[in-house]
Amino acid sequence: MRISSELSQFYRPEEFYRFVSSPTALTKPMLNATKLVGQIFEFAAYKVGISDGEDVFYKRTSGEFRKGDLKLVKTFNDLAPIIRGIEKTKNPEDALKFFIAPPGVN
Protein backbone atom coordinates (compact mmCIF):
# COMPACT_ATOMS: atom_id res chain seq x y z
CA MET A 1 0.00 0.00 0.00
CA ARG A 2 2.76 2.44 0.93
CA ILE A 3 4.76 1.80 -2.25
CA SER A 4 1.63 2.33 -4.31
CA SER A 5 1.01 5.64 -2.58
CA GLU A 6 4.62 6.75 -3.03
CA LEU A 7 4.73 5.84 -6.72
CA SER A 8 1.37 7.44 -7.47
CA GLN A 9 2.98 10.87 -6.99
CA PHE A 10 4.52 10.44 -10.43
CA TYR A 11 1.25 9.99 -12.30
CA ARG A 12 -1.50 11.53 -10.14
CA PRO A 13 -1.34 15.29 -9.60
CA GLU A 14 -3.29 15.18 -6.32
CA GLU A 15 -0.81 12.67 -4.87
CA PHE A 16 2.10 14.81 -6.03
CA TYR A 17 0.57 17.81 -4.28
CA ARG A 18 0.02 15.78 -1.10
CA PHE A 19 3.62 14.57 -1.27
CA VAL A 20 5.17 18.03 -1.69
CA SER A 21 2.90 19.61 0.90
CA SER A 22 4.25 17.30 3.61
CA PRO A 23 7.70 18.42 4.77
CA THR A 24 8.64 15.01 6.19
CA ALA A 25 7.83 13.31 2.88
CA LEU A 26 10.30 15.60 1.13
CA THR A 27 13.18 15.02 3.52
CA LYS A 28 14.62 11.81 1.99
CA PRO A 29 14.24 12.85 -1.68
CA MET A 30 15.80 16.24 -0.92
CA LEU A 31 18.72 14.59 0.88
CA ASN A 32 19.19 12.19 -2.04
CA ALA A 33 19.03 15.06 -4.54
CA THR A 34 21.61 17.04 -2.58
CA LYS A 35 23.83 13.97 -2.31
CA LEU A 36 23.49 13.33 -6.06
CA VAL A 37 24.54 16.89 -6.94
CA GLY A 38 27.57 16.54 -4.68
CA GLN A 39 28.49 13.22 -6.26
CA ILE A 40 28.17 14.70 -9.76
CA PHE A 41 30.57 17.50 -8.81
CA GLU A 42 32.94 14.97 -7.22
CA PHE A 43 32.83 12.84 -10.39
CA ALA A 44 33.49 15.90 -12.57
CA ALA A 45 36.44 16.86 -10.35
CA TYR A 46 37.79 13.32 -10.71
CA LYS A 47 37.42 13.42 -14.52
CA VAL A 48 39.35 16.68 -14.85
CA GLY A 49 42.03 15.53 -12.41
CA ILE A 50 41.24 17.75 -9.44
CA SER A 51 40.12 14.87 -7.20
CA ASP A 52 41.59 11.41 -6.64
CA GLY A 53 38.14 9.78 -6.95
CA GLU A 54 38.18 8.42 -3.40
CA ASP A 55 34.40 8.89 -3.01
CA VAL A 56 33.42 8.32 -6.64
CA PHE A 57 33.63 4.52 -6.92
CA TYR A 58 32.73 1.62 -4.65
CA LYS A 59 35.84 0.11 -3.05
CA ARG A 60 34.15 -3.27 -2.52
CA THR A 61 31.01 -5.08 -3.60
CA SER A 62 27.97 -3.71 -1.78
CA GLY A 63 24.54 -5.19 -2.47
CA GLU A 64 23.80 -4.98 -6.18
CA PHE A 65 26.83 -2.80 -6.85
CA ARG A 66 30.31 -4.15 -7.57
CA LYS A 67 33.74 -2.82 -6.77
CA GLY A 68 34.51 0.01 -9.19
CA ASP A 69 30.85 0.94 -9.87
CA LEU A 70 29.90 4.62 -9.62
CA LYS A 71 28.28 5.56 -6.33
CA LEU A 72 26.17 8.22 -8.02
CA VAL A 73 24.24 5.49 -9.90
CA LYS A 74 22.89 4.17 -6.59
CA THR A 75 22.01 7.66 -5.41
CA PHE A 76 20.19 8.34 -8.69
CA ASN A 77 18.28 5.06 -8.29
CA ASP A 78 17.33 6.05 -4.73
CA LEU A 79 16.06 9.38 -6.03
CA ALA A 80 13.89 7.77 -8.71
CA PRO A 81 12.24 4.65 -7.18
CA ILE A 82 10.63 3.67 -10.49
CA ILE A 83 14.10 2.93 -11.89
CA ARG A 84 14.86 0.58 -9.01
CA GLY A 85 11.59 -1.25 -9.68
CA ILE A 86 12.45 -1.65 -13.36
CA GLU A 87 15.90 -2.97 -12.48
CA LYS A 88 14.44 -5.53 -10.09
CA THR A 89 12.03 -6.87 -12.72
CA LYS A 90 14.95 -7.68 -15.02
CA ASN A 91 15.87 -10.59 -12.76
CA PRO A 92 12.67 -12.01 -11.20
CA GLU A 93 14.50 -14.95 -9.58
CA ASP A 94 16.45 -12.56 -7.35
CA ALA A 95 13.30 -10.62 -6.48
CA LEU A 96 11.39 -13.82 -5.67
CA LYS A 97 13.82 -14.88 -2.93
CA PHE A 98 12.68 -11.92 -0.81
CA PHE A 99 9.10 -13.20 -0.86
CA ILE A 100 9.89 -16.81 0.06
CA ALA A 101 10.38 -17.44 3.76
CA PRO A 102 13.30 -19.68 4.73
CA PRO A 103 12.39 -23.12 6.15
CA GLY A 104 11.19 -22.94 9.75
CA VAL A 105 10.03 -19.32 9.54
CA ASN A 106 6.28 -18.80 9.77
C-alpha positions in Angstrom: 0.0 0.0 0.0 2.8 2.4 0.9 4.8 1.8 -2.2 1.6 2.3 -4.3 1.0 5.6 -2.6 4.6 6.8 -3.0 4.7 5.8 -6.7 1.4 7.4 -7.5 3.0 10.9 -7.0 4.5 10.4 -10.4 1.2 10.0 -12.3 -1.5 11.5 -10.1 -1.3 15.3 -9.6 -3.3 15.2 -6.3 -0.8 12.7 -4.9 2.1 14.8 -6.0 0.6 17.8 -4.3 0.0 15.8 -1.1 3.6 14.6 -1.3 5.2 18.0 -1.7 2.9 19.6 0.9 4.2 17.3 3.6 7.7 18.4 4.8 8.6 15.0 6.2 7.8 13.3 2.9 10.3 15.6 1.1 13.2 15.0 3.5 14.6 11.8 2.0 14.2 12.9 -1.7 15.8 16.2 -0.9 18.7 14.6 0.9 19.2 12.2 -2.0 19.0 15.1 -4.5 21.6 17.0 -2.6 23.8 14.0 -2.3 23.5 13.3 -6.1 24.5 16.9 -6.9 27.6 16.5 -4.7 28.5 13.2 -6.3 28.2 14.7 -9.8 30.6 17.5 -8.8 32.9 15.0 -7.2 32.8 12.8 -10.4 33.5 15.9 -12.6 36.4 16.9 -10.4 37.8 13.3 -10.7 37.4 13.4 -14.5 39.4 16.7 -14.8 42.0 15.5 -12.4 41.2 17.7 -9.4 40.1 14.9 -7.2 41.6 11.4 -6.6 38.1 9.8 -6.9 38.2 8.4 -3.4 34.4 8.9 -3.0 33.4 8.3 -6.6 33.6 4.5 -6.9 32.7 1.6 -4.7 35.8 0.1 -3.1 34.2 -3.3 -2.5 31.0 -5.1 -3.6 28.0 -3.7 -1.8 24.5 -5.2 -2.5 23.8 -5.0 -6.2 26.8 -2.8 -6.9 30.3 -4.1 -7.6 33.7 -2.8 -6.8 34.5 0.0 -9.2 30.8 0.9 -9.9 29.9 4.6 -9.6 28.3 5.6 -6.3 26.2 8.2 -8.0 24.2 5.5 -9.9 22.9 4.2 -6.6 22.0 7.7 -5.4 20.2 8.3 -8.7 18.3 5.1 -8.3 17.3 6.1 -4.7 16.1 9.4 -6.0 13.9 7.8 -8.7 12.2 4.6 -7.2 10.6 3.7 -10.5 14.1 2.9 -11.9 14.9 0.6 -9.0 11.6 -1.2 -9.7 12.4 -1.7 -13.4 15.9 -3.0 -12.5 14.4 -5.5 -10.1 12.0 -6.9 -12.7 14.9 -7.7 -15.0 15.9 -10.6 -12.8 12.7 -12.0 -11.2 14.5 -14.9 -9.6 16.4 -12.6 -7.3 13.3 -10.6 -6.5 11.4 -13.8 -5.7 13.8 -14.9 -2.9 12.7 -11.9 -0.8 9.1 -13.2 -0.9 9.9 -16.8 0.1 10.4 -17.4 3.8 13.3 -19.7 4.7 12.4 -23.1 6.1 11.2 -22.9 9.7 10.0 -19.3 9.5 6.3 -18.8 9.8 
